[in-house]
Amino acid sequence: MVIKQVRIIDPTDNRDEIGDLYIRAGEITHGPIETDGPVIDGRGLTAFPGLIDLHVHLRDPGMLHKEDIHTGTMAAAAGGFTSVACMPNTRPLLDTPETIAYVNERAKTAHARVFPIGAVTVGQNGQALTDFAALKSAGIVALSDDGEPIDSATLLRRTLQIAKHLNLPIMNHCEDREMVQNHGVNEGIVAEKLGLPGRPAVAEVIQVARDILLAQDTGAHLHFCHISAAGSVELIRRAKADGIPVTAETCPQYFTLTEDALLELGALARVNPPLRTAADRDAIIAGLIDGTLDTIVTDHAPHAMEDKMVPIPQAQSGMIGLETALGLALTFLYHTDKLDLLSIARLMSYNPARILNLPYGTLQPGSPADITLFDPHETWTVEPENFHSKSRNTPFGGMMLRGRVRYTICDGVVRYGVER
């Protein structure tokens, strides 16, 4: 395969130039080469290393009416993702080698690479630790109790000590459980308008502070999930300046929307942690710009519409995001001159590969041919009814975005393609 005259963006060596990409036997290779394979006209397109999302929910096993590995990775490919890491809150949970083996088997016919994340505690109940070594042998790339914060500092410290020995990152959802309860709206003016109890930002900030201290104490790699609050960004910024081994992610909803979206969209805008204030949104953007936040993830959380078309307090938290993430990043960050394309490629491909110790996120010769080709200027309207995901729960329906995926290539094979 040859991709002709494409704009090549590779954070590995800060490459940004027009050229040809050559693919042979599933790898990027030096050219020119003779090929009887596809030739893609790359004029007007941009090539990123294949996008990597280290925080998705594929609902497989156990909740297949919402999503499964087949449809979830179809959505991933349509959004430009060549690799996704799936969270363990399935039914049964990904807390044994057997359930990890199930995911790996199902992933053999997926449309993108799937990397399972194992549960930290048995049943995600915050009590007994799973067998980290056995889970790693089965194929996990990280450990997380996902939406269940690890309340016990003693347990998290022990978790970090073991994980450091195994070279596994710990991905923690940081919120004080007692403080947030199951409230779906940020504490503040919007919660007051809706007459609902609020979920305070300080609940996130408190646990971020605690976890930074534990990462410093153990020297283990701690990764903060879906950061949403300005106070958290500032603490992580200071921790990195002090050389503490922490990384952090945020999601498109936190740099595009505020809590006001709940007034218009209701439960479609209920996510966990909640949408916050304009000041929080601006702090998230600042954290992306200065490198405090390492990666943009989707936290792709499919739900049946009956779980969302109910009053906010009764609704499930979460939104789908695989098919809109790149468009949102380009629209709100690149086309507003906040970030250049190299920075977005770093956030959505290079950095997540480094966080999970994966050999991807690069366009260097000899690397797997995982490539996202997109038109950075094409405008399109988000139409949830045409998504590849089984679910439709997005607050971005009807929004016009600028920047659209045209081809997703994984291991040298076109997994998604739309002719111009």
N, C-alpha and C positions, 0 to 999 in steps of 0.2 A: 504494500500500500504506500502511496505517496500523497501527501497533502501539499499542494502547490501554493506558493506565494501567500502564506498565512502570517499574521503577526504572532510571533512566538514570545510568550511571556514565561520565564522560568526563574523563580526565586533562588534556585540553587546557586546560580552565578550572576543574578540580577540581569539576565538576558532580556532584552526588549528590542526585537528587530524583525524585519520582514525576511522570510526565507522559506525553505522547503523542509518538511519533516518526512523522514523515511522509516518505514516499519517493515521488519522482516522477522518471521517466526515469533511473533508476539512481542518483539522488543524494538525499541527505538535504535536505529543504527546510523552510522555515518553514510552519507550519500556522495554522489548519486548512485542509485542502484537500478538495475533493470527489473521490471515487475510486470506480471500479467494480472496483478490484483487491481483493486479499485484505485482510481486517481480522483482525489477530491480537490475541487477548485476552492482554494482558501482565500481568494481575494475578498477583502471586506470582512473577513472573519478573524477572530482572535483565538489562539490556542493556549489554554492553561494545562498544566498537569491535571489529571483527572481529579475532580473535587472529592473530598473525603469528609464525611459527616460522622463525628465520633459520638453522636447522641441521638439515636432514633428508637422508636418503639414499633416493632413489626407485628406485635400481637400474636405471634406464632411461636409456640403452641397455645391453644386454648381459647382465643378470642377471634376466630377466623372470620366472623361476620364483620369485624372492623377492618382487618388487614391480614395479609399473610406474607410469607417471604417472597412469593411470586409477584403479587401486586405491589408490595412495598418496594421491591427492587425495580419493578417497571417504573414506578414513580421516581425512584432515585435516578435511573438512567435518563428519564425525560427531563429531569432537573439538572443534568450534567454531572451527577455523582457516579463515580466508578467504584467507590468503597463506602460502606456504612458499618458502624458498630452499633449493635442492638442491645438495648437495656434488658435487665433480667426479670422485669415484673410481668412475666407471662404466667400461664396456668397449664402445667406446673411451672414453678419458677426455674430460672437457670441457676440452680444452686447445687447441681450434681453433675458428674461427668456424663451421665446418661442423657440429660436434657441438652447439654452442650453438643453431644454427638448427634442428637436429633437436628439441631439447627445446622450443624456442619453438613449433614447429609442433605437436608432440604436446600442448602445453599449451593450445592453442586450444579443445579440447573437454574440458578438465579440470574438476573439481568445485571447484577453488580456484585462485587465481592462483599461478603457478609462476615463480620468479625464479632463473635459473641462476647459480651461482658458478663462476668459471673457475679453472683450475689455475694456480698460480704458476710451476711449472717444467714443461718438456716431459716428459711421461710421469711426472710427479710423482717424478722421480729426483733432485731436488735439485741439478741441474747448470745447464742452459741455461734462461733465463727464456722464458716464452711471450710472445706479442705482446700486451701489455696493452691497447694502444690498439685493436687489431683486435677483441679480445674484448669490450671495452666497446662498440664500435660494433655488435657482434653482439647485445648485450643483457645482459651480465653485470651484477650489482649489487655484487660483491665478488670478492676473489681469495683462494684458500686451497689449500694442498696437503693439507688435511684431516688424516687420520691419520698423515701423514708429516711429522714435524717438520722445519723448515728448520734444518739443523745449522750451516750456515756463517753466521757473523755478517756476513761481508762480503757474501754474497749477500742476506741479509735486509735489510741496510742499503740496498743498491742497489734492492731491491724496494720498500722504503718510500719512497725518493726518487722513483721513477717513479710509484708509486701516489698519492703526494701531489699530483703535477702533474695526475693524471687524476681526482682526487677519488674514489678508490676505497678502501674500507677493506680492510686485510689481516687475515684471520682465521687465527690461528696456533694449531696444536696444540703445547702446550709440554710436552715431556718430553725429557730427555737420552736419545737412542736407545741409546747404548752401555750406559747404566746400567739401562734397563728391559728390554732384550732383547725377548722376546715373552711375558714373564711375565704371568699373568692374575690374580694376587692381590696385594693390598697387603702390603708387607713388614711383618711383625709377628706377633702371636700366632696369628692364623688361618692364615697361611701355614705357621707352624711346626706347627700341629695337622694340617694337610693334608699336610705333608711336601713342600711346594712352594717353589721359590725365589720371593722377594718382589719386588714392583715398588715401590720406595721413593718416598714423597711428595717427598723432596728433589729427585728427578729433575724433577718439575714445577716446583718452586719455583726451582731454579737457572735454568731457561730463562725463567721469568716475569721474574726479576730482570734477565737479559740483555736481554730484549725491551723492558722498560721503559726501559732506558738507550738503546736504539736508537730508540725512539719519541721520547724526549726530544731526542736528537741530531738527528733528521730533522724533527720536528714533524709527522709523518704519523700518521694514525689507525690504531692497532693494536688489534685486537679479540682477546681471549683466549677460546679455545674451552673449553667444558666444564670449568670450574675445579672442582677436587675437594679441594684441600688447604688447611688453615688458614694455612700460611705464605704461600701465593699470595694469599689474601684480604687479609692484612695488607700485603703489598707493593703490591697494587693500590690499597688504601685510601690508603697514603702517596703513591703516584704521583698519584692524583687530587687529593689535598691540595696537591701541588706544581704542579698545572696541566698535567700531562703528558697528551697526548691519547690516553688508553686507555679502552676499554670492555671489559666482560667478561660472560660468560654462565655459567650453571650449568644442571643438569638435575634433574628431579624425583628421580631415584635418589639424588642426592647430598644432598638435604635430607630424605629419608625413610628410607633404608636405611643400614646399615653393613656392614663386611666380614663380620660374622656371618652375613649372608644366604647366603654361599657354603657354609656348613656345612649349611644346610637345603636350598638350591635348586641347588647345584652350578653347572654352566655357565650356567644361566638367569640367574644373577647375575653372570656375567663380562661386564664392560664395560671400556671403555678411555677414560680412565684408570680404575683399579679403584675399587670401593667402599672407603672408608677407615674411620677410627675414629669413635667417637661424638664425640670432640673436633673432628674435621674437620667432621662433619655440623653440629655446633652453630655452628662458625665460618662455614659456608656460610649457615646461617639468619641469623646476625648480619649477614653481608654483604648479604643480600637486604633486611633490615630497614633498614640505614643507607644503602643506595644504592651501596655499593661494587660490587655485582654488578648489572648493568643489566637483564638479561633472563633469563627462564627459557626454555630451548629443550628440545626432546625428544631431539635426536641420534637420531631415529627410524632404527633400523638393522635392517631386516628380514633374517632368515636362515631358511633351510629348517631344519626340526626336526632333520634328520640332522646339521646343523652344530653343534647345541647339545646333543643327547642323546648326548654323548660325554664322556670325562673332561675336566676343566677345562683341562689343558695343551694338548689337541688341539682344543678348541672355538673357534669364531669369537667375537670380542668384539662385544657390542652387544645392544640390546633395542629393541623397538618402543615408541612412546610417544605417538603423535598422539591416540589415542582415550582416553588416561587422564590426560594432563597437567593439564587444567583441574581434573578431579576430585581429583587428588592435591594440587594447589596449594590448592584450597579446603579439603580435609580436613585437611591438615597445617599450613597457614599461616593461613587465615582462621578456621576453626572452632576453632583453638587460640589465637586472639587474638594471633597474632604479626604479622599484616598485615591491613589493612582492604581493602575491595574496590577502592578507588581505587588502592592500591599494587599489587594484583595486575593490574589493568588496565594500569597503567603498565609493569609487568614483561613482560606478555605481548602487548601491542599497541602502546602509544604509543612506548615506548623502542625496540623493534626497528624500527619504521618510521623513527625518527630515525637509527638506526645505519646503515641501508641507504639513507637518503635517498629514502624512498618516501612518496607523498602519502596515506597511510592512517593508521590508529591514532587516529582522531578521529570524533566524532559531530556536528561542527559543520555547520550548513547550508551547502550547496554542495560538501560532500565526498562521495566515492563512498559509496554505501550498503552498507558492509561492517559487519555487525552480528552479534554472538554473543548469543543469548538463552538463558539457562539458569535453572534452578531451583536456588538455592544451598543448599537444604535437603533436596532429594530424595536418598534413599539408594539405592544400587544396588550390585550385585556385579559385579566384573570377570569377564567370561566370554570368554576369548580365542577360543573356538570361534565366537563371534558377531561377531568383529571384521570390519570391511570390508577391512582389510589382508589380503594373501595369507599373511602370516606370523603366527606365534603366540608368538614368543619374548619373553615378558614375565615378570618375576618377581612381578608383581602379581596373577596369576590367583587368583581366589577371594577377594580382598580386598574388603571393603565400603567404599565411598567415599560421601562426602556432598557433593552438588553435581553436577548433570547437565545436559548440553546438551540443549535442546529444539528450537531452530532455529538454522541458520547461513545467513545471507543475504549474498550476494556480488553487488555491482553491482545491488542491488535485486531479485535473484532468489533464491528459497529453494532452497538447494543441499542442505539436510538439514532434515528436520522430523519430529518425533514428537509426536503429539497427546497431551494429558494425559487 
